[in-house]
Amino acid sequence: MASNKKSQMIGEVIKYALVGFFSAVILILGYGMVNKIMERGCQTEIAKFEMELKNLDENLRFGAKELISYKLPCNADEIYFFDIGKNIDAEQFREIPIMMDSLESDDGNNVFLIDGNKVKHAFYAGKLEIENPYLCLKPKSGAMSIFIEGAGKSV
């Protein structure tokens, strides 16, 4: 009788150990899948944002004015617009090395999505004319609105 209780107890311990092991495996794999899905969703948001801003200078005729609003992808903290025709002091962006290198090398990117001190994405949105060499927007509630005016071959 004692042997029977001992074997039942060992069976219960093994059963709970297996349940715990498989639960941990499912939890870890599930967490990894959720992260991958969120990362792909973020990349999709970035691609959509870039497509909306691409060729911004070609979509507006001379003198036309428009207020445009966008939802910023992946909860970006800041968005920078650069007038790459102006002299930009890249050293003032040394906290964001990738952006500084891009500006120094003049690779053509004039829009930068920033999260913390990291560049999430950079791209060329067309010829932008900005009063200052750059414009930094810090969105509220993950959205931004900007007023643009067509200026011939630029906005």
Secondary structure, 3 states (H helix, E strand, C coil): CHHHHHHHHHHHHHHHHHHHHHHHHHHHHHHHHHHHHHHHHHHHHHHHHHHHHCCCCCCCCCCCEEEEEEECHHHCCEEEEECCCCCCCHHHHCCCHHHHHHHHHCCCCCEEEEECCEEEEEECCCCCCCCCCEEEECCECCEEEEEEECCCCCC
